[in-house]
Amino acid sequence: MTNKQQTPRQLTRGDLLSVFWRSGFEQASWNYERMQNLGFAYVMVPAIKRLYPDKQDQIEAMQRHLAFFNTMPYMQSTVTGVVLAMEEQKANGASITGDEISSTKIGMMGPLAGIGDPVWWGTLRPVLAAFAVGLIKGGTGLLGPAIFFFGWNIMRLVFRWKTQQLGYREGTDIVRVLSGNLIPKLTQGASIVGMFIMGVLVPRWTTIYFPGTIAHVYVNGHLNRLTGQGLLDQLIAWYCCTGVDTGLFLASQTPGKTALADYCVIYYRHPWVLVGVTRISGLMR
């Protein structure tokens, strides 16, 4: 270790922007042994170069960031911000060890992944995609894909920059926020909203057709064909769509049935065509 300089070592805005830019490539080197570790180390390079002029200090810093790391990609920026604050304090002589920095990373990655998955993948993405698909089906052309592309990327980039800055500003104090009751309530609320939206979309995007004729009846002197589809539409319209979708969802959550459920979702026509009873069209998932 080198002698500590009198001048405080501090990250510049350019360093923070460079770290933010690199965070978008974090998963480019994802691996099965330590998952996002190479990406996280790559993200930290500008900060390590700024804070540790000595080569040996840089090597030690890079080695501790090559340990196992994995979290929801967009939530990684929060961890990065906290780690940047800790590395800066350590470089300026604070009693922070490398093991403490590594422990903080490990302690944050699990809870943040638990927040990010239901909020981003379970709520924001389906809602935005549903809005875009609705525009496409309404004949708006490329407006739907454009709204999805720009809307999604603007949200994630703003979120990642803001959370990186929050983590850098608050440091380890942010752990108090993660340990409170707000986060579980936020996660639960996002899950409920996401399921509600998907429930609304099931009858709109899914069609189950029962073509079989049940009977021929005379109504006002005219012979009418009574079909299973017409009867169901009068009695329990859309319930069949909801029932099939719910059944596939429950099957996907059952151990040993996930592959079968995924097969039915992707090849949704096949089981019904084989029995000759129904034809399913539309989106099932």
Buried (B, 14 or more C-beta within 10 A) or exposed (E): EEEEEEEEBEBEEEBBEBBBEBBBEBBEEBEEEBBBBBBBBBBBBBBBEBBBEEEEBBEBBBEBBEBBBBBBBBBBBBBBBBBBBBBBBBBBEEEBEBEEBBEBBBBBBEBBBBBBBBBBEBBBBBBBBBBBBBBBEEEBEEEBBEBBEEBBEEBBBEBBBEBBBBBBEBBBEBBEEBEEEEBEEEBEEBBEBBBEBBEEBBBBBBBBBBEEEEEEEEEEEEEEEEBBBBEBEEEEEBEBBBEBBEEBBEBBEEEEBEEEBBEBBEEBEEEBEEEEEBBBEBBBB
